[in-house]
Amino acid sequence: MTNESDAWAVMRKFYEAEAAYVAAGGHGKADFAGVAACLDPDVVLYQAPGMPFSGTGEWRGHAGMEGFMTAFGDTWESMEFLEQEHWGDADTVVVSNRVRFRSKATGRDVETRIVQLIKVRDGRMLECRPFYWNPAAIGEACTP
């Protein structure tokens, strides 16, 4: 049985809000409030160094997450979830996503797996650590 404040329920809400934000045009065109409602004020996203959208590697708070989503949206034309599995409890969830991205810079597709370790607090995402199965393929897809 799933409680609406458990980690997977929180992430389902986040993924829905994220998809709506991206579909509405993202930064400057869409309202970030739906995404922000899923995020703890102290949220931290730890991105792997060297990714085309990594920035400094750490994105903190609501403003940081909006900045990340802007960088991510500037990199990818589309993102399609092909498969998604999850394991966890009330405070932590591991999500395995098989995804297909299309690069804005090259128009090339890359299919890969991203595993995210996510912690929640009080029904909102507190921390996210994504691990990319093939970062070299992501970099290649984005390099003209």
DSSP file (Angstrom, degrees, kcal/mol; ACC not computed):
  #  RESIDUE AA STRUCTURE BP1 BP2  ACC     N-H-->O    O-->H-N    N-H-->O    O-->H-N    TCO  KAPPA ALPHA  PHI   PSI    X-CA   Y-CA   Z-CA
    1    1 A M              0   0    0      0, 0.0     2,-0.5     0, 0.0     0, 0.0   0.000 360.0 360.0 360.0 136.7    0.0    0.0    0.0
    2    2 A T        -     0   0    0      6,-0.0     2,-0.3     4,-0.0     0, 0.0  -0.851 360.0-150.5-104.0 126.2    1.3    3.4   -1.0
    3    3 A N    >   -     0   0    0     -2,-0.5     3,-2.0     1,-0.1     6,-0.4  -0.743  23.6-124.5 -88.8 140.0    1.1    6.4    1.4
    4    4 A E  T 3  S+     0   0    0     -2,-0.3    -1,-0.1     1,-0.3    -2,-0.0   0.644 110.5  48.4 -63.3 -14.1    0.8    9.8   -0.4
    5    5 A S  T 3  S+     0   0    0      4,-0.1   118,-0.4     5,-0.0    -1,-0.3   0.412  85.6 112.1-104.9   1.7    3.9   11.1    1.5
    6    6 A D  S <> S-     0   0    0     -3,-2.0     4,-2.4     1,-0.1    84,-0.2  -0.302  84.3-101.8 -72.2 165.2    6.1    8.1    0.9
    7    7 A A  H  > S+     0   0    0     82,-1.1     4,-2.1     1,-0.2    86,-0.2   0.856 119.5  47.5 -59.4 -41.7    9.2    8.5   -1.3
    8    8 A W  H  > S+     0   0    0     81,-0.4     4,-2.6     2,-0.2    -1,-0.2   0.910 111.1  51.2 -68.5 -40.5    7.7    6.9   -4.4
    9    9 A A  H  > S+     0   0    0     -6,-0.4     4,-2.0     1,-0.2    -2,-0.2   0.906 110.2  50.9 -61.2 -40.5    4.5    8.9   -4.2
   10   10 A V  H  X S+     0   0    0     -4,-2.4     4,-2.3     1,-0.2    -1,-0.2   0.922 111.4  47.7 -60.6 -44.8    6.5   12.1   -3.8
   11   11 A M  H  X S+     0   0    0     -4,-2.1     4,-3.2     2,-0.2     5,-0.2   0.867 106.7  55.9 -69.4 -35.6    8.5   11.2   -6.9
   12   12 A R  H  X S+     0   0    0     -4,-2.6     4,-2.1     2,-0.2    -1,-0.2   0.941 110.6  46.0 -58.7 -45.2    5.4   10.4   -9.0
   13   13 A K  H  X S+     0   0    0     -4,-2.0     4,-2.5     2,-0.2    -2,-0.2   0.915 113.1  50.3 -62.2 -42.9    4.1   13.8   -8.2
   14   14 A F  H  X S+     0   0    0     -4,-2.3     4,-3.1     1,-0.2     5,-0.2   0.942 109.7  49.3 -61.2 -48.5    7.5   15.4   -9.0
   15   15 A Y  H  X S+     0   0    0     -4,-3.2     4,-2.4     1,-0.2    -1,-0.2   0.886 112.3  49.0 -60.4 -39.0    7.7   13.6  -12.4
   16   16 A E  H  X S+     0   0    0     -4,-2.1     4,-2.1    -5,-0.2    -1,-0.2   0.924 113.9  45.3 -64.6 -44.9    4.2   14.7  -13.3
   17   17 A A  H  X S+     0   0    0     -4,-2.5     4,-2.3     2,-0.2    18,-0.2   0.895 113.1  50.9 -66.3 -39.9    5.0   18.3  -12.4
   18   18 A E  H  X S+     0   0    0     -4,-3.1     4,-2.6     2,-0.2     5,-0.2   0.927 110.3  49.1 -62.5 -45.8    8.3   18.2  -14.2
   19   19 A A  H  X S+     0   0    0     -4,-2.4     4,-2.7    -5,-0.2    -2,-0.2   0.900 111.8  49.0 -61.7 -41.6    6.7   16.8  -17.4
   20   20 A A  H  X S+     0   0    0     -4,-2.1     4,-1.7     2,-0.2    -1,-0.2   0.898 111.2  50.3 -64.6 -40.4    4.0   19.5  -17.2
   21   21 A Y  H  <>S+     0   0    0     -4,-2.3     5,-2.4     2,-0.2    -2,-0.2   0.929 114.0  43.8 -62.9 -47.2    6.6   22.2  -16.8
   22   22 A V  H ><5S+     0   0    0     -4,-2.6     3,-1.8     1,-0.2    -2,-0.2   0.922 112.3  52.6 -65.6 -44.5    8.7   21.0  -19.7
   23   23 A A  H 3<5S+     0   0    0     -4,-2.7    -1,-0.2     1,-0.3    -2,-0.2   0.809 105.3  56.4 -61.9 -30.0    5.6   20.5  -21.9
   24   24 A A  T 3<5S-     0   0    0     -4,-1.7    -1,-0.3    -5,-0.2    -2,-0.2   0.427 131.7 -90.2 -83.5   1.8    4.5   24.1  -21.2
   25   25 A G  T < 5 -     0   0    0     -3,-1.8    -3,-0.2    -4,-0.1    -2,-0.1   0.385  54.1-124.2 109.4  -4.2    7.9   25.4  -22.5
   26   26 A G  S >><S+     0   0    0     -5,-2.4     4,-3.0    -6,-0.2     3,-2.3  -0.239  73.2  25.3  69.7-153.8   10.0   25.4  -19.3
   27   27 A H  T 34 S+     0   0    0      1,-0.3     4,-0.1     2,-0.2    40,-0.0  -0.135 130.7   9.8 -53.2 131.5   11.9   28.4  -18.0
   28   28 A G  T 34 S+     0   0    0      2,-0.4    -1,-0.3     1,-0.1    -2,-0.1   0.217 132.2  51.4  85.5 -15.5   10.4   31.8  -18.9
   29   29 A K  T <4 S+     0   0    0     -3,-2.3     2,-0.3     1,-0.1    -2,-0.2   0.641 102.0  54.1-121.3 -29.3    7.2   30.2  -20.4
   30   30 A A  S  < S-     0   0    0     -4,-3.0     2,-0.5    -5,-0.1    -2,-0.4  -0.747  82.5-108.9-113.2 157.2    5.9   27.8  -17.7
   31   31 A D    >   -     0   0    0     -2,-0.3     3,-0.5     1,-0.1     4,-0.3  -0.746  20.2-160.7 -84.4 123.6    5.0   28.3  -14.0
   32   32 A F  T 3>  +     0   0    0     -2,-0.5     4,-2.9     1,-0.2     3,-0.5   0.515  69.6  96.1 -81.0  -5.9    7.6   26.5  -11.8
   33   33 A A  H 3> S+     0   0    0      1,-0.2     4,-2.0     2,-0.2    -1,-0.2   0.842  79.1  54.4 -58.2 -38.3    5.2   26.5   -8.8
   34   34 A G  H <4 S+     0   0    0     -3,-0.5     4,-0.3     2,-0.2    -1,-0.2   0.888 113.6  41.9 -63.8 -39.3    4.0   22.9   -9.5
   35   35 A V  H >4 S+     0   0    0     -3,-0.5     3,-1.9    -4,-0.3     4,-0.3   0.936 112.3  54.3 -70.2 -47.2    7.5   21.6   -9.5
   36   36 A A  H >< S+     0   0    0     -4,-2.9     3,-1.7     1,-0.3    -2,-0.2   0.833  98.4  64.0 -57.3 -34.1    8.5   23.8   -6.4
   37   37 A A  T 3< S+     0   0    0     -4,-2.0    -1,-0.3     1,-0.3    -2,-0.2   0.720 101.9  51.1 -63.8 -19.8    5.6   22.3   -4.5
   38   38 A C  T <  S+     0   0    0     -3,-1.9    87,-3.0    -4,-0.3     2,-0.4   0.458  99.8  83.4 -92.5  -3.1    7.3   18.9   -4.7
   39   39 A L  E <  S-a  125   0A   0     -3,-1.7    87,-0.2    -4,-0.3    23,-0.1  -0.863  76.1-128.2-112.0 133.3   10.6   20.2   -3.4
   40   40 A D  E >   -     0   0A   0     85,-2.9     3,-2.1    -2,-0.4    21,-0.1  -0.477  32.0-116.8 -64.4 145.5   11.8   20.7    0.1
   41   41 A P  E 3  S+     0   0A   0      0, 0.0    21,-0.3     0, 0.0    -1,-0.1   0.792 117.8  49.5 -57.4 -25.8   13.2   24.3    0.5
   42   42 A D  E 3  S+     0   0A   0     19,-0.1    84,-0.1    18,-0.1    -2,-0.1   0.144  83.1 149.9 -97.9  19.2   16.6   22.7    1.3
   43   43 A V  E <   -     0   0A   0     -3,-2.1    18,-3.1    82,-0.2     2,-0.4  -0.157  25.8-167.1 -55.1 143.2   16.6   20.4   -1.8
   44   44 A V  E     -aB 127  60A   0     82,-1.7    84,-2.1    16,-0.2     2,-0.5  -0.993   9.5-163.4-135.3 129.1   19.9   19.5   -3.3
   45   45 A L  E     -aB 128  59A   0     14,-2.6    14,-2.4    -2,-0.4     2,-0.7  -0.963   9.2-157.4-108.6 122.1   20.5   17.8   -6.7
   46   46 A Y  E     - B   0  58A   0     82,-2.7     2,-0.3    -2,-0.5    12,-0.2  -0.885  13.1-166.5-102.9 107.8   24.0   16.4   -7.1
   47   47 A Q        -     0   0    0     10,-3.4     3,-0.1    -2,-0.7    84,-0.1  -0.685  27.2-103.9 -95.3 148.3   24.8   16.0  -10.8
   48   48 A A    >   -     0   0    0     -2,-0.3     3,-1.2    82,-0.2     9,-0.1  -0.450  42.9-107.7 -66.6 137.1   27.7   14.0  -12.2
   49   49 A P  T 3  S+     0   0    0      0, 0.0    -1,-0.1     0, 0.0     7,-0.1  -0.329  99.2  30.3 -63.5 148.0   30.7   16.2  -13.3
   50   50 A G  T 3  S+     0   0    0      1,-0.3    -2,-0.1     5,-0.2     7,-0.0   0.368  81.1 131.9  88.0  -5.0   31.2   16.5  -17.0
   51   51 A M    X   -     0   0    0     -3,-1.2     3,-1.9     1,-0.1     4,-0.4  -0.520  69.6-116.0 -76.7 150.1   27.6   16.1  -18.1
   52   52 A P  T 3  S+     0   0    0      0, 0.0    -1,-0.1     0, 0.0     3,-0.1   0.695 116.5  35.6 -59.9 -17.6   26.4   18.7  -20.6
   53   53 A F  T 3  S+     0   0    0      1,-0.1    19,-0.2    22,-0.0    18,-0.1   0.113  86.6 106.2-121.6  19.0   23.9   20.0  -18.0
   54   54 A S    X   +     0   0    0     -3,-1.9     3,-2.2     1,-0.2    -7,-0.2   0.824  46.2 177.0 -72.1 -33.1   25.9   19.6  -14.8
   55   55 A G  T 3  S-     0   0    0     -4,-0.4    -5,-0.2     1,-0.3    -1,-0.2  -0.453  76.3 -16.5  59.6-132.9   26.8   23.2  -14.1
   56   56 A T  T 3  S-     0   0    0      2,-0.3    -1,-0.3    -2,-0.1     3,-0.1   0.568  95.9-111.8 -78.3  -8.9   28.7   23.2  -10.8
   57   57 A G  S <  S+     0   0    0     -3,-2.2   -10,-3.4    -9,-0.1     2,-0.4   0.041  95.3  75.8  98.8 -25.9   27.5   19.7  -10.0
   58   58 A E  E     -B   46   0A   0    -12,-0.2     2,-0.5   -14,-0.0    -2,-0.3  -0.982  55.7-172.0-123.6 129.9   25.3   20.9   -7.1
   59   59 A W  E     -B   45   0A   0    -14,-2.4   -14,-2.6    -2,-0.4     2,-0.4  -0.979  16.4-165.8-120.3 116.9   21.9   22.6   -7.6
   60   60 A R  E  >  -B   44   0A   0     -2,-0.5     4,-1.4   -16,-0.2   -16,-0.2  -0.843  40.0 -10.9-115.7 140.7   20.5   23.9   -4.3
   61   61 A G  H  > S-     0   0    0    -18,-3.1     4,-2.2    -2,-0.4     5,-0.2   0.039  97.9 -56.5  71.3 179.4   17.0   25.1   -3.3
   62   62 A H  H  > S+     0   0    0    -21,-0.3     4,-2.2     1,-0.2     5,-0.2   0.897 137.8  51.0 -62.6 -41.9   14.1   26.0   -5.5
   63   63 A A  H  > S+     0   0    0      1,-0.2     4,-2.3     2,-0.2    -1,-0.2   0.899 110.0  50.5 -64.3 -39.9   16.1   28.5   -7.5
   64   64 A G  H  X S+     0   0    0     -4,-1.4     4,-2.5     2,-0.2    -2,-0.2   0.910 110.1  49.0 -63.8 -42.4   18.9   25.9   -8.1
   65   65 A M  H  X S+     0   0    0     -4,-2.2     4,-2.5     2,-0.2    -2,-0.2   0.879 110.9  50.0 -66.4 -37.2   16.4   23.3   -9.3
   66   66 A E  H  X S+     0   0    0     -4,-2.2     4,-1.8     2,-0.2    -1,-0.2   0.897 110.3  51.5 -67.0 -38.0   14.8   25.8  -11.7
   67   67 A G  H  X S+     0   0    0     -4,-2.3     4,-2.3     2,-0.2    -2,-0.2   0.909 110.0  49.1 -62.3 -42.4   18.3   26.6  -12.9
   68   68 A F  H  X S+     0   0    0     -4,-2.5     4,-3.1     1,-0.2     5,-0.2   0.939 109.3  51.3 -61.6 -46.4   19.1   22.9  -13.5
   69   69 A M  H  X S+     0   0    0     -4,-2.5     4,-2.3     1,-0.2    -1,-0.2   0.831 109.4  51.7 -63.2 -30.5   15.8   22.4  -15.3
   70   70 A T  H  X S+     0   0    0     -4,-1.8     4,-2.0     2,-0.2    -1,-0.2   0.946 112.3  44.6 -67.0 -48.8   16.7   25.4  -17.6
   71   71 A A  H  X S+     0   0    0     -4,-2.3     4,-0.9     2,-0.2    -2,-0.2   0.900 114.8  49.3 -61.8 -41.2   20.2   23.9  -18.3
   72   72 A F  H >X S+     0   0    0     -4,-3.1     4,-2.3     1,-0.2     3,-0.7   0.925 111.6  48.6 -63.4 -45.4   18.6   20.5  -18.9
   73   73 A G  H 3< S+     0   0    0     -4,-2.3    -1,-0.2     1,-0.2    -2,-0.2   0.795 107.2  55.7 -66.9 -29.1   16.0   21.9  -21.2
   74   74 A D  H 3< S+     0   0    0     -4,-2.0    -1,-0.2     1,-0.2    -2,-0.2   0.730 113.1  43.6 -71.9 -21.7   18.6   23.8  -23.1
   75   75 A T  H << S+     0   0    0     -4,-0.9    29,-2.5    -3,-0.7    30,-0.5   0.858 111.2  52.1 -89.5 -41.6   20.4   20.5  -23.8
   76   76 A W  E  <  -C  103   0A   0     -4,-2.3    27,-0.2    27,-0.2    -1,-0.1  -0.843  48.7-168.6-112.0 134.7   17.6   18.2  -24.7
   77   77 A E  E    S+     0   0A   0     25,-3.5     2,-0.3    -2,-0.4    26,-0.2   0.816  83.0   0.7 -78.6 -36.4   14.8   18.6  -27.3
   78   78 A S  E     -C  102   0A   0     24,-1.1    24,-1.9     2,-0.0     2,-0.4  -0.991  55.1-161.5-152.2 158.4   12.9   15.6  -25.8
   79   79 A M  E     -C  101   0A   0     -2,-0.3     2,-0.5    22,-0.2    22,-0.2  -0.974  11.7-171.7-142.4 125.3   13.1   13.0  -23.1
   80   80 A E  E     -C  100   0A   0     20,-2.5    20,-2.1    -2,-0.4     2,-0.6  -0.977  18.8-139.8-124.1 124.5   11.0    9.8  -23.2
   81   81 A F  E     +C   99   0A   0     -2,-0.5    18,-0.2    18,-0.2     3,-0.1  -0.733  23.2 175.1 -80.3 119.6   10.7    7.4  -20.3
   82   82 A L  E     -     0   0A   0     16,-3.3     2,-0.3    -2,-0.6    17,-0.2   0.739  67.7   0.0 -95.8 -28.6   10.9    3.9  -21.7
   83   83 A E  E     -C   98   0A   0     15,-1.4    15,-2.7     2,-0.0    -1,-0.4  -0.971  61.7-170.3-160.3 144.8   10.9    1.9  -18.5
   84   84 A Q  E     +C   97   0A   0     -2,-0.3     2,-0.3    13,-0.2    13,-0.2  -0.972   7.0 172.6-147.3 128.4   10.8    2.8  -14.8
   85   85 A E  E     -C   96   0A   0     11,-2.2    11,-2.6    -2,-0.4     2,-0.3  -0.926  10.2-169.2-128.6 155.6   11.3    0.7  -11.7
   86   86 A H  E     -C   95   0A   0     -2,-0.3     2,-0.3     9,-0.2     9,-0.2  -0.997  12.0-177.3-149.0 152.5   11.5    1.7   -8.1
   87   87 A W  E     +C   94   0A   0      7,-2.0     7,-3.2    -2,-0.3     2,-0.3  -0.988  35.3  86.2-142.8 143.9   12.4    0.4   -4.6
   88   88 A G  E     -C   93   0A   0     -2,-0.3     5,-0.2     5,-0.2     2,-0.2  -0.999  51.7-104.8 163.3-161.3   12.3    2.1   -1.3
   89   89 A D        -     0   0    0      3,-2.8   -82,-1.1    -2,-0.3   -81,-0.4  -0.537  60.4 -56.5-141.5-155.2   10.4    3.1    1.8
   90   90 A A  S    S+     0   0    0    -84,-0.2     3,-0.1    -2,-0.2    30,-0.0   0.797 131.5  26.7 -68.1 -29.1    8.9    6.2    3.3
   91   91 A D  S    S+     0   0    0      1,-0.2    29,-2.6   -85,-0.1     2,-0.4   0.640 121.7  38.2-110.8 -18.0   12.1    8.3    3.2
   92   92 A T  E     + D   0 119A   0     27,-0.2    -3,-2.8     2,-0.0     2,-0.3  -0.992  54.4 178.9-140.5 141.5   14.2    7.0    0.4
   93   93 A V  E     -CD  88 118A   0     25,-2.4    25,-2.9    -2,-0.4     2,-0.5  -0.998  16.9-151.4-141.4 143.6   13.6    5.6   -3.1
   94   94 A V  E     -CD  87 117A   0     -7,-3.2    -7,-2.0    -2,-0.3     2,-0.5  -0.971  18.7-166.8-109.6 126.4   15.8    4.3   -5.8
   95   95 A V  E     -CD  86 116A   0     21,-2.3    21,-2.8    -2,-0.5     2,-0.6  -0.965   8.4-159.8-118.9 125.3   14.4    4.8   -9.3
   96   96 A S  E     -CD  85 115A   0    -11,-2.6   -11,-2.2    -2,-0.5     2,-0.5  -0.922  15.9-174.2-104.7 116.9   15.8    3.1  -12.3
   97   97 A N  E     -CD  84 114A   0     17,-3.1    17,-2.8    -2,-0.6     2,-0.6  -0.940  19.1-158.9-114.7 127.7   14.8    4.9  -15.5
   98   98 A R  E     +CD  83 113A   0    -15,-2.7   -16,-3.3    -2,-0.5   -15,-1.4  -0.943  34.0 175.6 -98.3 122.0   15.5    3.7  -19.1
   99   99 A V  E     -CD  81 112A   0     13,-2.9    13,-2.4    -2,-0.6     2,-0.4  -0.852  32.5-146.5-130.3 159.0   15.3    6.9  -21.1
  100  100 A R  E     -CD  80 111A   0    -20,-2.1   -20,-2.5    -2,-0.3     2,-0.3  -0.994  20.9-171.4-125.2 123.4   15.7    8.2  -24.6
  101  101 A F  E     -CD  79 110A   0      9,-2.8     9,-2.2    -2,-0.4     2,-0.5  -0.813  13.3-151.3-108.5 151.9   17.0   11.8  -25.1
  102  102 A R  E     -CD  78 109A   0    -24,-1.9   -25,-3.5    -2,-0.3   -24,-1.1  -0.993  22.8-130.4-122.2 123.5   17.2   13.9  -28.3
  103  103 A S  E  >  -C   76   0A   0      5,-2.7     4,-1.9    -2,-0.5   -27,-0.2  -0.479   5.2-152.1 -73.8 134.8   20.0   16.5  -28.3
  104  104 A K  T  4 S+     0   0    0    -29,-2.5    -1,-0.1    -2,-0.2   -28,-0.1   0.854  96.6  53.4 -69.7 -35.7   19.1   20.0  -29.3
  105  105 A A  T  4 S+     0   0    0    -30,-0.5    -1,-0.2     1,-0.1    37,-0.1   0.839 129.7  10.9 -70.5 -34.1   22.6   20.6  -30.6
  106  106 A T  T  4 S-     0   0    0     35,-0.3    -2,-0.2     2,-0.2    -1,-0.1   0.620  85.8-127.8-121.6 -19.2   22.8   17.6  -32.9
  107  107 A G     <  +     0   0    0     -4,-1.9     2,-0.2     1,-0.3    -3,-0.1   0.489  63.8 138.9  77.3   2.6   19.3   16.1  -33.2
  108  108 A R        -     0   0    0     33,-0.5    -5,-2.7    -6,-0.1     2,-0.3  -0.533  47.8-133.6 -82.7 147.3   20.8   12.7  -32.3
  109  109 A D  E     -D  102   0A   0     -7,-0.2     2,-0.4    -2,-0.2    -7,-0.2  -0.705  17.4-170.5 -94.2 149.3   19.1   10.3  -29.9
  110  110 A V  E     -D  101   0A   0     -9,-2.2    -9,-2.8    -2,-0.3     2,-0.5  -0.987   6.8-158.5-137.6 132.7   20.7    8.5  -27.0
  111  111 A E  E     +D  100   0A   0     -2,-0.4     2,-0.3   -11,-0.2   -11,-0.2  -0.939  31.1 141.2-110.1 131.0   19.1    5.7  -25.0
  112  112 A T  E     -D   99   0A   0    -13,-2.4   -13,-2.9    -2,-0.5     2,-0.4  -0.901  45.9-104.3-154.4 178.8   20.5    5.1  -21.6
  113  113 A R  E     -D   98   0A   0     -2,-0.3    20,-2.8   -15,-0.2     2,-0.4  -0.944  23.5-168.2-116.6 139.0   19.7    4.2  -18.0
  114  114 A I  E     -DE  97 132A   0    -17,-2.8   -17,-3.1    -2,-0.4     2,-0.5  -0.997   4.2-162.5-125.1 125.9   19.7    6.7  -15.1
  115  115 A V  E     -DE  96 131A   0     16,-2.6    16,-2.7    -2,-0.4     2,-0.5  -0.947  10.7-162.6-108.7 126.2   19.4    5.4  -11.5
  116  116 A Q  E     -DE  95 130A   0    -21,-2.8   -21,-2.3    -2,-0.5     2,-0.6  -0.925  13.2-156.5-114.3 130.6   18.4    8.0   -9.0
  117  117 A L  E     -DE  94 129A   0     12,-2.1    12,-2.2    -2,-0.5     2,-0.4  -0.935  26.8-175.6-100.7 117.5   18.9    7.8   -5.2
  118  118 A I  E     -DE  93 128A   0    -25,-2.9   -25,-2.4    -2,-0.6     2,-0.4  -0.943  16.9-165.4-125.2 134.6   16.3   10.1   -3.7
  119  119 A K  E     -DE  92 127A   0      8,-2.4     7,-3.1    -2,-0.4     8,-1.9  -0.928  11.1-162.9-114.5 142.9   15.5   11.2   -0.1
  120  120 A V  E     - E   0 125A   0    -29,-2.6     2,-0.3    -2,-0.4     5,-0.2  -0.873   7.7-167.4-123.0 157.8   12.4   12.9    0.9
  121  121 A R  E >  S- E   0 124A   0      3,-2.7     3,-1.3    -2,-0.3   -30,-0.0  -0.977  73.8  -9.7-144.3 130.3   11.3   14.9    4.0
  122  122 A D  T 3  S-     0   0    0     -2,-0.3     3,-0.1     1,-0.3  -116,-0.1   0.850 130.2 -50.9  51.0  40.5    7.8   15.9    4.9
  123  123 A G  T 3  S+     0   0    0   -118,-0.4     2,-0.3     1,-0.2    -1,-0.3   0.665 119.7  95.9  77.8  16.8    6.4   14.8    1.6
  124  124 A R  E <  S- E   0 121A   0     -3,-1.3    -3,-2.7  -119,-0.1   -85,-0.3  -0.981  83.0 -93.7-138.7 151.8    8.9   16.7   -0.6
  125  125 A M  E     +aE  39 120A   0    -87,-3.0   -85,-2.9    -2,-0.3    -5,-0.3  -0.440  39.9 171.5 -65.4 128.5   12.1   15.8   -2.4
  126  126 A L  E     +     0   0A   0     -7,-3.1   -82,-1.7     1,-0.4     2,-0.3   0.752  63.8   8.7-104.9 -38.4   15.1   16.7   -0.2
  127  127 A E  E     -aE  44 119A   0     -8,-1.9    -8,-2.4   -84,-0.2     2,-0.4  -0.999  55.7-172.0-150.0 140.5   18.0   15.2   -2.1
  128  128 A C  E     -aE  45 118A   0    -84,-2.1   -82,-2.7    -2,-0.3   -10,-0.2  -0.992   3.1-177.9-138.0 130.2   18.6   13.5   -5.5
  129  129 A R  E     - E   0 117A   0    -12,-2.2   -12,-2.1    -2,-0.4     2,-0.3  -0.887  14.1-164.3-126.2  98.2   21.7   11.8   -6.7
  130  130 A P  E     - E   0 116A   0      0, 0.0     2,-0.5     0, 0.0   -14,-0.2  -0.623   3.6-159.7 -84.4 143.1   21.4   10.6  -10.3
  131  131 A F  E     - E   0 115A   0    -16,-2.7   -16,-2.6    -2,-0.3     2,-0.5  -0.989   9.8-147.6-122.2 121.6   23.9    8.0  -11.7
  132  132 A Y  E     - E   0 114A   0     -2,-0.5   -18,-0.2   -18,-0.2   -16,-0.0  -0.775   4.2-151.7 -95.6 127.1   24.2    7.8  -15.5
  133  133 A W  S    S+     0   0    0    -20,-2.8    -1,-0.1    -2,-0.5   -19,-0.1   0.887  91.4  19.0 -64.5 -40.6   24.9    4.4  -17.0
  134  134 A N     >  +     0   0    0    -21,-0.3     4,-1.5     1,-0.1     3,-0.4  -0.617  63.2 164.6-135.1  75.4   26.7    5.8  -20.1
  135  135 A P  H  > S+     0   0    0      0, 0.0     4,-2.5     0, 0.0     5,-0.2   0.817  78.2  60.7 -62.8 -29.8   27.9    9.4  -19.6
  136  136 A A  H  > S+     0   0    0      1,-0.2     4,-2.5     2,-0.2     5,-0.2   0.912 103.7  49.7 -63.3 -41.3   30.2    9.1  -22.7
  137  137 A A  H  > S+     0   0    0     -3,-0.4     4,-2.2     2,-0.2    -1,-0.2   0.872 109.9  51.5 -65.9 -36.3   27.2    8.4  -25.0
  138  138 A I  H  X S+     0   0    0     -4,-1.5     4,-1.2     2,-0.2    -2,-0.2   0.945 111.4  47.0 -64.2 -47.2   25.3   11.4  -23.5
  139  139 A G  H  X S+     0   0    0     -4,-2.5     4,-0.6     1,-0.2     3,-0.4   0.903 112.1  50.5 -59.8 -42.8   28.3   13.7  -24.2
  140  140 A E  H >< S+     0   0    0     -4,-2.5     3,-1.0     1,-0.2    -1,-0.2   0.895 106.2  54.8 -63.1 -41.2   28.7   12.3  -27.7
  141  141 A A  H 3< S+     0   0    0     -4,-2.2   -33,-0.5     1,-0.2   -35,-0.3   0.805 112.2  44.8 -62.0 -28.6   25.0   12.8  -28.5
  142  142 A C  H 3< S+     0   0    0     -4,-1.2    -1,-0.2    -3,-0.4    -2,-0.2   0.492  93.8  91.0 -95.5  -4.7   25.4   16.5  -27.5
  143  143 A T    <<        0   0    0     -3,-1.0   -40,-0.0    -4,-0.6    -1,-0.0  -0.825 360.0 360.0 -99.6 114.6   28.7   17.2  -29.3
  144  144 A P              0   0    0      0, 0.0    -1,-0.1     0, 0.0    -4,-0.1   0.516 360.0 360.0 -63.0 360.0   28.3   18.5  -32.9
